[in-house]
Amino acid sequence: MKCEKNNGIFNIISSKGNLEIINKILNSQKPIQFKEFKLITNPITKKKYSTRTISNKLKILEENGLIETKFIENIKRKTFGYRLTEKGIQAINIIKEAEEKYKKIN
């Protein structure tokens, strides 16, 4: 696995697969379980990402402090999900602000 740690937050977020994972988390009110990420597809090829790719991407996002694992109450067994950290939320907001400013000048 190619290490992307300290490669710049914008590069990490915009990396293929990472953006789709972050969007999935952003569009949910609750932490996302790993199995829910299996439905994510590459927007260009329309193919689903492999389990290994998803796992690697989640690890990179977590190592860079953009997402975290959160225990989800479940009667049957221990269940964990992923959610954005405060750092992740701030990074997304900065990108959204920059995008709005860019739209205004064009």
MODELLER restraints for C-alpha pairs under 7 A, 6 or more apart:
rsr = mdl.restraints
at = mdl.atoms
rsr.add(forms.Gaussian(group=physical.xy_distance, feature=features.Distance(at['CA:4:A'], at['CA:12:A']), mean=6.85, stdev=0.5))
rsr.add(forms.Gaussian(group=physical.xy_distance, feature=features.Distance(at['CA:4:A'], at['CA:60:A']), mean=6.62, stdev=0.5))
rsr.add(forms.Gaussian(group=physical.xy_distance, feature=features.Distance(at['CA:5:A'], at['CA:60:A']), mean=6.92, stdev=0.5))
rsr.add(forms.Gaussian(group=physical.xy_distance, feature=features.Distance(at['CA:5:A'], at['CA:63:A']), mean=6.97, stdev=0.5))
rsr.add(forms.Gaussian(group=physical.xy_distance, feature=features.Distance(at['CA:5:A'], at['CA:64:A']), mean=6.09, stdev=0.5))
rsr.add(forms.Gaussian(group=physical.xy_distance, feature=features.Distance(at['CA:13:A'], at['CA:19:A']), mean=5.50, stdev=0.5))
rsr.add(forms.Gaussian(group=physical.xy_distance, feature=features.Distance(at['CA:17:A'], at['CA:42:A']), mean=6.97, stdev=0.5))
rsr.add(forms.Gaussian(group=physical.xy_distance, feature=features.Distance(at['CA:17:A'], at['CA:57:A']), mean=6.92, stdev=0.5))
rsr.add(forms.Gaussian(group=physical.xy_distance, feature=features.Distance(at['CA:18:A'], at['CA:57:A']), mean=6.02, stdev=0.5))
rsr.add(forms.Gaussian(group=physical.xy_distance, feature=features.Distance(at['CA:20:A'], at['CA:40:A']), mean=6.89, stdev=0.5))
rsr.add(forms.Gaussian(group=physical.xy_distance, feature=features.Distance(at['CA:21:A'], at['CA:37:A']), mean=6.97, stdev=0.5))
rsr.add(forms.Gaussian(group=physical.xy_distance, feature=features.Distance(at['CA:25:A'], at['CA:32:A']), mean=6.31, stdev=0.5))
rsr.add(forms.Gaussian(group=physical.xy_distance, feature=features.Distance(at['CA:25:A'], at['CA:83:A']), mean=6.08, stdev=0.5))
rsr.add(forms.Gaussian(group=physical.xy_distance, feature=features.Distance(at['CA:25:A'], at['CA:84:A']), mean=6.99, stdev=0.5))
rsr.add(forms.Gaussian(group=physical.xy_distance, feature=features.Distance(at['CA:31:A'], at['CA:70:A']), mean=6.82, stdev=0.5))
rsr.add(forms.Gaussian(group=physical.xy_distance, feature=features.Distance(at['CA:31:A'], at['CA:81:A']), mean=4.72, stdev=0.5))
rsr.add(forms.Gaussian(group=physical.xy_distance, feature=features.Distance(at['CA:31:A'], at['CA:82:A']), mean=4.92, stdev=0.5))
rsr.add(forms.Gaussian(group=physical.xy_distance, feature=features.Distance(at['CA:31:A'], at['CA:83:A']), mean=4.96, stdev=0.5))
rsr.add(forms.Gaussian(group=physical.xy_distance, feature=features.Distance(at['CA:32:A'], at['CA:81:A']), mean=4.69, stdev=0.5))
rsr.add(forms.Gaussian(group=physical.xy_distance, feature=features.Distance(at['CA:32:A'], at['CA:82:A']), mean=5.03, stdev=0.5))
rsr.add(forms.Gaussian(group=physical.xy_distance, feature=features.Distance(at['CA:32:A'], at['CA:83:A']), mean=6.68, stdev=0.5))
rsr.add(forms.Gaussian(group=physical.xy_distance, feature=features.Distance(at['CA:33:A'], at['CA:80:A']), mean=6.28, stdev=0.5))
rsr.add(forms.Gaussian(group=physical.xy_distance, feature=features.Distance(at['CA:33:A'], at['CA:81:A']), mean=4.21, stdev=0.5))
rsr.add(forms.Gaussian(group=physical.xy_distance, feature=features.Distance(at['CA:33:A'], at['CA:82:A']), mean=6.35, stdev=0.5))
rsr.add(forms.Gaussian(group=physical.xy_distance, feature=features.Distance(at['CA:34:A'], at['CA:81:A']), mean=6.69, stdev=0.5))
rsr.add(forms.Gaussian(group=physical.xy_distance, feature=features.Distance(at['CA:38:A'], at['CA:49:A']), mean=6.94, stdev=0.5))
rsr.add(forms.Gaussian(group=physical.xy_distance, feature=features.Distance(at['CA:38:A'], at['CA:51:A']), mean=6.71, stdev=0.5))
rsr.add(forms.Gaussian(group=physical.xy_distance, feature=features.Distance(at['CA:39:A'], at['CA:48:A']), mean=6.52, stdev=0.5))
rsr.add(forms.Gaussian(group=physical.xy_distance, feature=features.Distance(at['CA:40:A'], at['CA:48:A']), mean=5.80, stdev=0.5))
rsr.add(forms.Gaussian(group=physical.xy_distance, feature=features.Distance(at['CA:40:A'], at['CA:49:A']), mean=6.50, stdev=0.5))
rsr.add(forms.Gaussian(group=physical.xy_distance, feature=features.Distance(at['CA:41:A'], at['CA:47:A']), mean=5.20, stdev=0.5))
rsr.add(forms.Gaussian(group=physical.xy_distance, feature=features.Distance(at['CA:41:A'], at['CA:48:A']), mean=4.11, stdev=0.5))
rsr.add(forms.Gaussian(group=physical.xy_distance, feature=features.Distance(at['CA:41:A'], at['CA:49:A']), mean=5.84, stdev=0.5))
rsr.add(forms.Gaussian(group=physical.xy_distance, feature=features.Distance(at['CA:42:A'], at['CA:48:A']), mean=6.21, stdev=0.5))
rsr.add(forms.Gaussian(group=physical.xy_distance, feature=features.Distance(at['CA:42:A'], at['CA:49:A']), mean=6.70, stdev=0.5))
rsr.add(forms.Gaussian(group=physical.xy_distance, feature=features.Distance(at['CA:61:A'], at['CA:67:A']), mean=5.82, stdev=0.5))
rsr.add(forms.Gaussian(group=physical.xy_distance, feature=features.Distance(at['CA:62:A'], at['CA:68:A']), mean=5.69, stdev=0.5))
rsr.add(forms.Gaussian(group=physical.xy_distance, feature=features.Distance(at['CA:65:A'], at['CA:85:A']), mean=6.77, stdev=0.5))
rsr.add(forms.Gaussian(group=physical.xy_distance, feature=features.Distance(at['CA:65:A'], at['CA:87:A']), mean=6.58, stdev=0.5))
rsr.add(forms.Gaussian(group=physical.xy_distance, feature=features.Distance(at['CA:65:A'], at['CA:88:A']), mean=6.96, stdev=0.5))
rsr.add(forms.Gaussian(group=physical.xy_distance, feature=features.Distance(at['CA:66:A'], at['CA:84:A']), mean=5.91, stdev=0.5))
rsr.add(forms.Gaussian(group=physical.xy_distance, feature=features.Distance(at['CA:66:A'], at['CA:85:A']), mean=5.46, stdev=0.5))
rsr.add(forms.Gaussian(group=physical.xy_distance, feature=features.Distance(at['CA:66:A'], at['CA:87:A']), mean=5.74, stdev=0.5))
rsr.add(forms.Gaussian(group=physical.xy_distance, feature=features.Distance(at['CA:66:A'], at['CA:88:A']), mean=4.00, stdev=0.5))
rsr.add(forms.Gaussian(group=physical.xy_distance, feature=features.Distance(at['CA:67:A'], at['CA:82:A']), mean=6.48, stdev=0.5))
rsr.add(forms.Gaussian(group=physical.xy_distance, feature=features.Distance(at['CA:67:A'], at['CA:83:A']), mean=5.45, stdev=0.5))
rsr.add(forms.Gaussian(group=physical.xy_distance, feature=features.Distance(at['CA:67:A'], at['CA:84:A']), mean=4.28, stdev=0.5))
rsr.add(forms.Gaussian(group=physical.xy_distance, feature=features.Distance(at['CA:67:A'], at['CA:85:A']), mean=5.04, stdev=0.5))
rsr.add(forms.Gaussian(group=physical.xy_distance, feature=features.Distance(at['CA:67:A'], at['CA:88:A']), mean=6.31, stdev=0.5))
rsr.add(forms.Gaussian(group=physical.xy_distance, feature=features.Distance(at['CA:68:A'], at['CA:82:A']), mean=5.58, stdev=0.5))
rsr.add(forms.Gaussian(group=physical.xy_distance, feature=features.Distance(at['CA:68:A'], at['CA:83:A']), mean=5.63, stdev=0.5))
rsr.add(forms.Gaussian(group=physical.xy_distance, feature=features.Distance(at['CA:68:A'], at['CA:84:A']), mean=6.30, stdev=0.5))
rsr.add(forms.Gaussian(group=physical.xy_distance, feature=features.Distance(at['CA:68:A'], at['CA:85:A']), mean=6.12, stdev=0.5))
rsr.add(forms.Gaussian(group=physical.xy_distance, feature=features.Distance(at['CA:69:A'], at['CA:80:A']), mean=6.25, stdev=0.5))
rsr.add(forms.Gaussian(group=physical.xy_distance, feature=features.Distance(at['CA:69:A'], at['CA:81:A']), mean=5.48, stdev=0.5))
rsr.add(forms.Gaussian(group=physical.xy_distance, feature=features.Distance(at['CA:69:A'], at['CA:82:A']), mean=4.58, stdev=0.5))
rsr.add(forms.Gaussian(group=physical.xy_distance, feature=features.Distance(at['CA:69:A'], at['CA:83:A']), mean=6.51, stdev=0.5))
rsr.add(forms.Gaussian(group=physical.xy_distance, feature=features.Distance(at['CA:70:A'], at['CA:80:A']), mean=5.46, stdev=0.5))
rsr.add(forms.Gaussian(group=physical.xy_distance, feature=features.Distance(at['CA:70:A'], at['CA:81:A']), mean=5.25, stdev=0.5))
rsr.add(forms.Gaussian(group=physical.xy_distance, feature=features.Distance(at['CA:70:A'], at['CA:82:A']), mean=5.95, stdev=0.5))
rsr.add(forms.Gaussian(group=physical.xy_distance, feature=features.Distance(at['CA:71:A'], at['CA:79:A']), mean=6.03, stdev=0.5))
rsr.add(forms.Gaussian(group=physical.xy_distance, feature=features.Distance(at['CA:71:A'], at['CA:80:A']), mean=4.53, stdev=0.5))
rsr.add(forms.Gaussian(group=physical.xy_distance, feature=features.Distance(at['CA:71:A'], at['CA:81:A']), mean=6.46, stdev=0.5))
rsr.add(forms.Gaussian(group=physical.xy_distance, feature=features.Distance(at['CA:72:A'], at['CA:79:A']), mean=5.35, stdev=0.5))
rsr.add(forms.Gaussian(group=physical.xy_distance, feature=features.Distance(at['CA:72:A'], at['CA:80:A']), mean=5.39, stdev=0.5))
rsr.add(forms.Gaussian(group=physical.xy_distance, feature=features.Distance(at['CA:72:A'], at['CA:81:A']), mean=6.58, stdev=0.5))
rsr.add(forms.Gaussian(group=physical.xy_distance, feature=features.Distance(at['CA:73:A'], at['CA:79:A']), mean=6.92, stdev=0.5))
